[in-house]
Amino acid sequence: MEKEQHELYEYARRRIKQKKGLYYHFVLLFLVSLFLFIAIKLFNFSAESNLFIWIITAWFFIFLLHFIKVFITDRFMNKNWEREQIDRLVTLQQNKINELQDQIEDTTK
C-alpha cells in the first residue's frame, strides 16, 4: 500500500514539475515577444521586423510541442499505460509459448 502511495506521489510531483516548466516557458515566450515587439516599434527597425515574426513563430511552435507533450502525450501514456502494454505483451508471449508447447507435445505423441 505504501509503495502505491509513493508512486502516486512521485507521479503527481513529476506532473507538477512538467506543468511548472510549461508555464515558465509560456511566460518567457510572452515576455520576450512583448520585449521584441516594443523594441521593434520603439527603435523603428524595418529590416529586422520580419526576423522578429519568424523568431516568435518558431518559438511558439516549440511551445505548442511542449504543450502537447505535457497535456496530451504524457497524460495518456503514463505508468498505468506502460503497465497495461507490458501486461498485454507478456500475455501474448505466454500464449505463443503455450501454443508452441502444445505443438511439441502433439508431435511427440
C-alpha positions in Angstrom: 0.0 0.0 0.0 2.8 2.4 0.9 4.5 1.7 -2.4 1.4 2.6 -4.3 1.1 5.9 -2.4 4.7 6.7 -3.0 4.2 6.0 -6.8 1.2 8.3 -6.8 3.1 11.0 -5.0 6.0 10.7 -7.4 3.7 10.8 -10.4 1.9 13.9 -9.0 5.3 15.6 -8.3 6.5 14.9 -11.8 3.3 16.2 -13.4 3.5 19.4 -11.3 7.1 19.9 -12.4 6.1 19.4 -16.1 3.3 21.9 -15.8 5.5 24.4 -13.9 8.1 24.1 -16.7 5.4 24.7 -19.3 4.0 27.7 -17.5 7.6 29.1 -17.2 8.1 28.5 -21.0 4.8 30.4 -21.7 5.7 33.4 -19.5 9.2 33.6 -21.1 7.7 33.4 -24.6 5.2 36.1 -23.8 7.8 38.5 -22.2 10.4 38.1 -24.9 7.7 38.5 -27.6 6.5 41.7 -25.9 10.0 43.0 -25.5 10.9 42.3 -29.1 7.7 43.9 -30.3 8.2 47.0 -28.2 11.9 47.2 -29.3 11.0 46.9 -33.0 8.3 49.6 -32.7 10.3 51.9 -30.4 13.5 51.8 -32.5 11.9 51.5 -35.9 13.9 48.5 -37.1 12.4 47.9 -40.5 14.8 45.2 -41.9 14.7 43.0 -38.8 10.9 43.2 -38.4 10.4 40.0 -40.4 13.1 38.3 -38.4 11.1 39.1 -35.2 8.0 37.5 -36.6 9.9 34.3 -37.7 11.6 34.0 -34.2 8.3 34.3 -32.4 6.6 31.9 -34.8 9.3 29.3 -34.4 9.3 29.7 -30.6 5.5 29.4 -30.5 5.7 26.2 -32.5 8.2 24.8 -30.0 5.9 25.9 -27.2 3.0 24.0 -28.8 5.1 20.9 -29.0 5.9 21.3 -25.3 2.2 21.8 -24.5 1.3 18.7 -26.5 3.9 16.6 -24.6 2.7 17.8 -21.2 -1.1 17.8 -21.6 -1.7 15.2 -24.2 1.1 12.6 -24.6 2.3 12.3 -21.0 -1.2 12.5 -19.7 -2.3 9.4 -21.6 0.9 7.5 -21.8 1.8 7.3 -18.1 2.9 4.5 -15.9 -0.5 2.8 -16.0 -0.4 2.8 -19.8 3.1 1.3 -19.7 2.0 -1.4 -17.3 -1.0 -2.3 -19.4 1.1 -2.5 -22.6 3.7 -4.7 -20.8 1.0 -7.0 -19.4 -0.6 -7.3 -22.8 2.7 -8.2 -24.5 3.6 -10.6 -21.7 0.2 -12.3 -22.1 0.7 -12.5 -25.9 4.2 -14.0 -25.5 2.9 -16.5 -22.9 0.1 -17.6 -25.3 2.6 -18.1 -28.1 4.8 -20.2 -25.7 1.8 -22.3 -24.7 0.9 -22.8 -28.4 4.4 -23.9 -29.2 4.5 -26.3 -26.2 1.1 -27.8 -27.3 2.5 -28.3 -30.8 5.6 -30.0 -29.4 3.5 -32.3 -27.2 1.3 -33.2 -30.1 4.2 -34.1 -32.3 5.9 -36.2 -29.6 2.7 -38.3 -29.0 
